[in-house]
Amino acid sequence: MKQIQCRIAGLLMALVAAGMLAACEGQEPEAQKERILPPETGQDEAVKIGFSMDTLKEERWLKDRDLFRQAAEKLGAEVEIAAANGDDALQIAQAEAMIQGGIDVLVIVPHNAEATAAIVHKAHEAGIKVIAYDRLVKNADVDLYVSFDNEQVGELQARAILEAVPKGNYVYIGGAPTDNNVHLIKKGVLNVLQPAIDRGDINIVYDEWTDDWAPENAQHNMAEALRANGNQIDAVIAANDATAGGAIKALAAQGMNGKIPVAGQDAELAAAQRIVAGTQTMTVYKPIQNLTAQVAELAVQLAKGEEIMTSVSVNNGKTEVPSILLAPTAVDAGNLADTVIADGFHSKEEVYQEAKND
Ligand code: BGC
């Protein structure tokens, strides 16, 4: 990550397009050339936002969808939403349809960080700006990236588990390798674990990605980790709560659920219930309502050609993308009430109802 003062403005874009100005500190003039003027939107005409989603499989994405629509409508914008069920070709086709249908700005949750670059090019050809939502699009001139600090997500997970298990055999259940967040999360985990690995205190005995983030793949991988190590596993870090749930099922099959610490991410209801039940140690809470509120506002501003300032940029392989990274919070049994429940992310009744032991 690189600190920059970066301005995106209609005026600026006009100057850049005219080849008069290489404006954004820390960016290559080359990358700037492809930036284009945002469409003219009449003052009283509602801004149309396209929200292209990878999936609605995990619980969080339903919140993202509903809260984003609410936040945008509160600002007087219209939202068109499509979810691609993890299908790259479908996500590209859906985004193309939105572009042709006359959206003013595109917000995208990429299924595949690389494949969705094609969507950014298509949107730009039509003069439409693109915000990468939660996940970065790689190798494309993305206009803005808004997410949680994913490296910090991994650090929070590893810190919590290292405190519980300072020495022993760890299993790492990663996410889908096509998702850029997955690599950032793992980097964060290793930032914290590496010194203990180097001392020989921690041994990562199994480390595998989870294709398409599918819980059944995570369960399969965890079963394999247990088998290969004769069940001699002391801790598990899983990239999200869905994969943690899969891993915990594999532990349960060996009578080991609740016996060793497991970390996840998302503060899904099932994970909060597992934390109460003692089968999952922690999760990472990312208040979706903060993300949707920010992105809705920024999308409207971009559509209107207004200026956006960020103090951070993230390199996506092609350019330094102006970025906003929100703070995640580690949640365990000790602070569930003060975080997830206090925010109304889940109700107390839901969390403490019948705790799941899966
Ligand atoms: C998100 C996680 C989510 C995962 C699977 C990641 O990119 O940041 O919150 O659990 O995708 O959908």
Residues whose N, C-alpha, C, O or C-beta is under 5 A from the ligand:
A	BS01	BGC	E58 R135 D179 N181 W213 N240 Q265 D266
